[in-house]
Amino acid sequence: MSGSMLILIAAAAIFVLLFLVIRTKLHAFVALLLVSLLVGIAAGMPLNEVIASVQNGMGGTLGFVAVVVGLGAMFGKMLEVSGGAERLAQTLMKKFGEEKSQWALGITGFLVAIPVFFDVGFIILVPIVYGLAKRTGKSLLHYGIPLLAGLAVTHSFIPPTPGPIAVADLIGADLGWVILFGVIAGIPAMILAGPVFGKYIGKKIHVVVPKYMELDEDKVYDKDLPSFGLIASIILVPLVLILVNTFSTVIFDEGHIVREITTFVGHPFVALTIATLLTFYFLGTKRGYTKQDVQDIATKALEPAGIIILVTGAGGVFKQVLIDSGVGDVLGEMMAGSALPPIVLAFLIAAAVRVAQGSATVSMVTAAGLITPLIGIMGLEGPVLGLIVISIASGATVLSHVNDSGFWLVNRYFGLDVKDTLKSWTVMETIIGLVGFAVAVILGIFIG
């Protein structure tokens, strides 16, 4: 089959995928699987090979993603149930004081979203925003935007949150580089989109706590909370272990005993297993939960994780079928011939899919599937793959609008109309994406 025909198939695949997700409201998991099957058939693959590609793509992706996302979800759930997120917020608010509470909220969001899903972290911490807005008479957005920015940055850039985990696995990036670059890109993104933009937009749009969300803002501190040091330490355990593993591969030769140990302990499977067991003990049984309670909490945590795991697996199927059908090679060669660097292409693809269909996760896995053949053709490896992950995550963050569930979550909790949600939430998300992308490009100049 000619190269131009295969390019046409790839273009049609993206169009059909967007049509199924946007217009027919077909679940992303089913849509990705269906489009993958159609690509294989249209490209002339034998039918039994199409099935084999689906199986290999799903298995290859889930072998890693299911373990990491599953462990991360249980880790996060224990933090949520124990009041760990509240403890972080409470301590940082006292440390910074009411004057600098925007910074405290931004940092809290940044830390909390490492193990806890974005929407859960927001719902847990939004009563603090309500309380501050009532006491000071300032707009909800003055405090809410920094919290949202902290949560959104980490949710997009720093493993073990599912988005960067999925992309890193699909393109073969080392998680240590992703964490390192995610922090480097995330801090300026959080500052500019959070306290800086929050201060500006809070003066432009004054909103008070909506009547239907009236809560007792003090209830968040009622329970006996775990210590700040314990929570911060547990969150840092997996990140430090994974980073030590990455740096040891740079410092020590293959076969060196230190590298052997750090490679094992710092593998995401082992690092997250250690962190999850620590939460089970220190935030579970040691704080009065029975073994059955801990088991029930862990089981409950896997419910939202299951959807993310399956969508990511379907993204792996899409990638595999593109490669096995030959569409990926032609696509990769076409992109390699482009004047645009891979980091820029990755951002643009993710941003286009994000704007079209709304879901950051679907944007990420689709962009990763499309960019993978280019990575193979150009022989990209090492740190640059970590930057491509950040670039894809940045593209999948920009321009959140009415087709994104996060848009409506903020709209409802802050009692905004659509126009003001666009002026606040959408601009904040776009600042995060553009700053993340700019940092990736700048780092790419030095690393590339």
Secondary structure, DSSP 8 states (H G I E B T S, - for coil): --HHHHHHHHHHHHHHHHHHHHTS---HHHHHHHHHHHHHHHTT--HHHHHHHHHHHHHHHHHHHHHHHHHHHHHHHHHHHHTHHHHHHHHHHHHHTGGGHHHHHHHHHHHHTTTS-HHHHHHHHHHHHHHHHHHH---HHHHHHHHHHHHHHHHHHSTTSHHHHHHHHHHT--HHHHHHHHHHHHHHHHHIIIIIHHHHHHHHS-----GGG---GGGGG-S----HHHHHHHHHHHHHHHHHHHHHHHHS-TT-HHHHHHHHHTSHHHHHHHHHHHIIIIIIGGGT--HHHHHHHHHHHHHHHHHHHHHHHHHHHHHHHHHHHSHHHHHHHHHHTSSS-HHHHHHHHHHHHHHHH--HHHHHHHHHHHHHHHHHHHT--THHHHHHHHHHHHHTTTT--TTSHHHHHHHHHTT--HHHHIIIIIHHHHHHHHHHHHHHHHHHHHH-
